[in-house]
Amino acid sequence: MMGPAHSLSGAAAWLGVGAAAAAAGHTMPWPVLLVGALICAGAALAPDLDHKSATISRAFGPVSRGLCEIVDKLSAAVYKATRKQGDPRRAGGHRTLTHTWLWAVLIGAGASGLAIFGGRWAVLALLFVHMVLAIEGLLWRAARGSSSDVLVWLLAATSAWILAGVLDKPGNGADWLFTAPGQEYLWLGLPIVLGALVHDIGDALTVSGCPILWPIPIGRKRWYPIGPPKLMRFRAGSWIELKVLMPAFMLLGGVGGAAALNFI
């Protein structure tokens, strides 16, 4: 899928988690619901860091472009080193390592660890990065073009500072789910894991499929492209994505958000 659909699906997924939590009698504080949805929307773009034309690879200028080259080469090397006889030969690393459940878990765990041991500035950095991606994904028309990059960064930095201040207030969710002393913001890894997995599931619906289950082998392949029957798949950017899936994500997100806040 394309970036906007990935971001919308990520936000909708976290709002759905909020609705499930409310139904179970553990309503999220509204700042956790809002921040989690934005982080998940941003994290749903992150697996495409292995592709030089992806939103995330362009979002932070030379820094993200350089990181993209490293991740692409790393992914290609891991693919080559672990492929089985049934896996095709390939040159690049797109839709390999960063599109697996293991990568999602490792990235989420790393973010949680950074939030715990890095303190406030680490939390602000995580929020800033994901706010930039969320803006690029959800407001793609307004954020399009290199001339808007600085404005996006300023908006993301301001949003990260404000949201961190709101979360820091007692009862607003810094210690949501993990309440022991020193575990504030441990939950930040959860929307990151969810966003990456939602991205992978979205890509699995396209014609190429997605090797979500790596490194678990399936038959003669270790990089088996999971997906529905071929008749149910679509091409990225097709009318199904733009006219069906994106409106559906908006609707599901709205319903999920309302349920999470006990409005319905």
Stockholm file with secondary structure:
# STOCKHOLM 1.0

chainA/1-264         MMGPAHSLSGAAAWLGVGAAAAAAGHTMPWPVLLVGALICAGAALAPDLDHKSATISRAFGPVSRGLCEIVDKLSAAVYKATRKQGDPRRAGGHRTLTHTWLWAVLIGAGASGLAIFGGRWAVLALLFVHMVLAIEGLLWRAARGSSSDVLVWLLAATSAWILAGVLDKPGNGADWLFTAPGQEYLWLGLPIVLGALVHDIGDALTVSGCPILWPIPIGRKRWYPIGPPKLMRFRAGSWIELKVLMPAFMLLGGVGGAAALNFI
#=GR chainA/1-264 SS CCHHHHHHHHHHHHHHHHHHHHHTTCCCCHHHHHHHHHHHHHHTTGGGGGSTTSHHHHHTTHHHHHHHHHHHHHHHHHHHHHCCTTSCCCSSCTTSGGGSHHHHHHHHHHHHHHHHHHHHHHHHHHHHHHHHHHHHHHTHHHHCSGGGHHHHHHHHHHHHHHHHHHHHSTTSSTTSSCCSTTCTTGGGHHHHHHHHHHHHHHHHTBTTCBCTTTTSCBTTBSSCCBCSCGGGCBCTTSHIIIIIIHHHHHHHHHHHHHHHTTCC
#=GC SS_cons         CCHHHHHHHHHHHHHHHHHHHHHTTCCCCHHHHHHHHHHHHHHTTGGGGGSTTSHHHHHTTHHHHHHHHHHHHHHHHHHHHHCCTTSCCCSSCTTSGGGSHHHHHHHHHHHHHHHHHHHHHHHHHHHHHHHHHHHHHHTHHHHCSGGGHHHHHHHHHHHHHHHHHHHHSTTSSTTSSCCSTTCTTGGGHHHHHHHHHHHHHHHHTBTTCBCTTTTSCBTTBSSCCBCSCGGGCBCTTSHIIIIIIHHHHHHHHHHHHHHHTTCC
//
